């Protein structure tokens, strides 16, 4: 009778272990698929971040070039004014035309600089917005990877409590991944700063 009970206990234990391993396998498959989808979206966001940063740097360079041209036009205007002060009232028509051209250029450069500064600041905001979503995917990826490791240990040890802890990590990872996929305003800033 004792041997039958031992055999029955082993069968029950084996069946429970198989059930647990089946749940682990399903969880691993679902988490892996979700991670793959998030990875594709995250890679696209990183590419967009790189493009936005590159465009922002180019725009600031163009802004600096306009500033330099404005400064040179201001120097030219000062030189024309200095020549005029040497011989008041005797400024030639060509110097007067040069003075007008410098003034017009300065006005044009100021307008162009303002537009370029706005564009560069807009690109900076775009980068920050994309980085916000990238952080969400990074947190999702990290917690889902921890969850997968815990699921592997669960399969080896057969501990249900570890399964529940792994699924808790997976739940947080899925929430962060969904927030990243749909652009939701969910961002644990303190955690991101601690990990940065």
C-alpha positions as CSV (number, residue, x, y, z in Angstrom):
1,X,0.0,0.0,0.0
2,X,2.9,2.3,0.8
3,X,4.5,1.7,-2.5
4,X,1.2,2.6,-4.3
5,X,0.9,5.8,-2.3
6,X,4.6,6.7,-3.2
7,X,3.9,5.9,-6.8
8,X,0.7,8.0,-6.8
9,X,2.6,10.9,-5.1
10,X,5.3,10.8,-7.7
11,X,2.8,10.8,-10.5
12,X,0.9,13.7,-9.0
13,X,4.2,15.5,-8.5
14,X,5.3,14.8,-12.1
15,X,1.9,15.9,-13.4
16,X,2.1,19.1,-11.4
17,X,5.6,19.7,-12.7
18,X,4.5,19.1,-16.3
19,X,1.6,21.6,-15.8
20,X,4.0,24.1,-14.3
21,X,6.4,23.6,-17.2
22,X,3.6,24.0,-19.7
23,X,2.6,27.4,-18.2
24,X,6.3,28.4,-18.2
25,X,6.6,27.4,-21.9
26,X,3.4,29.4,-22.8
27,X,4.7,32.4,-20.9
28,X,8.1,32.2,-22.5
29,X,6.6,32.0,-26.0
30,X,4.2,35.0,-25.4
31,X,6.9,37.1,-23.8
32,X,9.3,36.4,-26.6
33,X,6.8,37.4,-29.3
34,X,6.0,40.6,-27.5
35,X,9.7,41.4,-27.0
36,X,10.3,40.9,-30.8
37,X,7.5,43.3,-31.7
38,X,8.7,45.9,-29.2
39,X,12.3,45.5,-30.5
40,X,11.3,46.3,-34.1
41,X,9.4,49.4,-32.9
42,X,12.2,50.4,-30.6
43,X,14.8,50.1,-33.4
44,X,12.7,52.4,-35.6
45,X,12.4,54.9,-32.8
46,X,16.2,54.9,-32.3
47,X,16.7,55.5,-36.1
48,X,14.3,58.4,-35.9
49,X,16.2,59.7,-32.8
50,X,19.5,59.6,-34.7
51,X,17.9,61.4,-37.7
52,X,16.3,64.1,-35.5
53,X,19.7,64.7,-33.7
54,X,21.6,64.8,-36.9
55,X,19.0,67.3,-38.4
56,X,19.2,69.4,-35.2
57,X,23.0,69.6,-35.4
58,X,22.8,70.5,-39.1
59,X,20.3,73.2,-38.3
60,X,22.3,74.7,-35.5
61,X,25.4,74.7,-37.9
62,X,23.3,76.6,-40.4
63,X,22.2,79.0,-37.7
64,X,25.8,79.6,-36.7
65,X,26.7,80.3,-40.4
66,X,23.9,82.9,-40.6
67,X,25.1,84.5,-37.4
68,X,28.6,84.7,-38.8
69,X,27.3,86.2,-42.0
70,X,25.3,88.7,-40.0
71,X,28.4,89.7,-38.0
72,X,30.4,90.2,-41.2
73,X,27.6,92.4,-42.6
74,X,27.6,94.4,-39.4
75,X,31.4,94.9,-39.7
76,X,31.0,96.0,-43.3
77,X,28.2,98.4,-42.2
78,X,30.6,99.8,-39.6
79,X,33.3,100.3,-42.1
80,X,31.0,102.2,-44.4
81,X,30.0,104.4,-41.5
82,X,33.7,104.9,-40.6
83,X,34.4,106.0,-44.2
84,X,31.5,108.3,-44.1
85,X,32.7,109.9,-40.9
86,X,36.1,110.7,-42.5
87,X,34.4,112.6,-45.3
88,X,30.9,113.6,-44.2
89,X,28.5,114.1,-47.1
90,X,30.9,112.7,-49.6
91,X,29.9,109.1,-49.6
92,X,29.8,107.8,-53.1
93,X,26.8,106.1,-54.6
94,X,28.6,102.7,-54.6
95,X,29.2,103.0,-50.8
96,X,25.6,104.1,-50.2
97,X,24.5,101.0,-52.2
98,X,26.9,98.8,-50.2
99,X,25.5,100.3,-47.0
100,X,21.9,99.4,-48.0
101,X,22.9,95.9,-49.1
102,X,24.6,95.4,-45.7
103,X,21.5,96.6,-43.8
104,X,19.2,94.4,-46.0
105,X,21.4,91.4,-45.4
106,X,21.4,92.0,-41.6
107,X,17.6,92.2,-41.6
108,X,17.3,89.0,-43.7
109,X,19.8,87.1,-41.6
110,X,18.0,88.0,-38.4
111,X,14.7,86.6,-39.8
112,X,16.4,83.4,-41.1
113,X,18.2,82.9,-37.7
114,X,14.9,83.0,-35.8
115,X,13.4,80.4,-38.2
116,X,16.5,78.2,-37.9
117,X,16.5,78.5,-34.1
118,X,12.8,77.5,-34.0
119,X,13.4,74.6,-36.3
120,X,16.4,73.3,-34.3
121,X,14.5,73.6,-31.0
122,X,11.6,71.7,-32.6
123,X,14.0,69.0,-33.6
124,X,15.4,68.9,-30.1
125,X,11.8,68.4,-28.7
126,X,11.2,65.7,-31.3
127,X,14.4,63.9,-30.1
128,X,13.3,64.2,-26.4
129,X,9.8,62.9,-27.2
130,X,11.4,59.9,-29.0
131,X,13.8,59.3,-26.2
132,X,10.8,59.2,-23.8
133,X,9.4,56.3,-25.8
134,X,12.8,54.7,-26.1
135,X,13.1,54.6,-22.3
136,X,9.7,52.8,-22.2
137,X,11.0,50.1,-24.5
138,X,14.3,49.9,-22.6
139,X,12.4,49.2,-19.4
140,X,10.1,46.8,-21.1
141,X,13.1,44.9,-22.6
142,X,15.0,44.8,-19.3
143,X,12.1,43.6,-17.2
144,X,11.0,41.0,-19.7
145,X,14.5,39.6,-19.9
146,X,14.5,39.3,-16.1
147,X,11.2,37.6,-16.3
148,X,12.5,35.1,-18.9
149,X,15.5,34.3,-16.7
150,X,13.1,33.8,-13.7
151,X,10.9,31.5,-15.8
152,X,13.9,29.4,-16.7
153,X,14.7,29.0,-13.0
154,X,11.0,28.2,-12.3
155,X,11.1,25.4,-14.8
156,X,14.2,24.0,-13.1
157,X,13.1,24.3,-9.5
158,X,9.3,23.8,-9.9
159,X,8.6,26.7,-7.6
160,X,5.2,28.3,-8.3
161,X,6.0,31.4,-6.2
162,X,8.9,32.1,-8.6
163,X,6.4,31.7,-11.5
164,X,4.2,34.4,-10.0
165,X,7.2,36.7,-9.4
166,X,8.3,36.2,-13.0
167,X,4.8,37.0,-14.3
168,X,4.8,40.2,-12.2
169,X,8.0,41.3,-13.9
170,X,6.5,40.3,-17.2
171,X,3.4,42.3,-16.4
172,X,5.4,45.5,-15.8
173,X,7.4,44.8,-19.0
174,X,4.2,44.4,-21.0
175,X,2.7,47.6,-19.6
176,X,5.9,49.5,-20.5
177,X,6.0,48.0,-23.9
178,X,2.3,48.8,-24.6
179,X,3.0,52.4,-23.4
180,X,5.9,52.6,-25.9
181,X,3.9,51.1,-28.7
182,X,0.9,53.4,-28.3
183,X,2.8,56.5,-27.1
184,X,1.1,56.5,-23.7
185,X,2.3,58.9,-21.0
186,X,3.6,56.3,-18.6
187,X,7.2,56.9,-17.6
188,X,8.8,56.0,-14.3
189,X,11.2,58.9,-14.4
190,X,12.9,58.1,-11.1
191,X,13.7,54.6,-12.3
192,X,14.9,55.8,-15.6
193,X,17.2,58.3,-14.0
194,X,18.5,55.7,-11.6
195,X,19.4,53.4,-14.5
196,X,20.9,56.2,-16.7
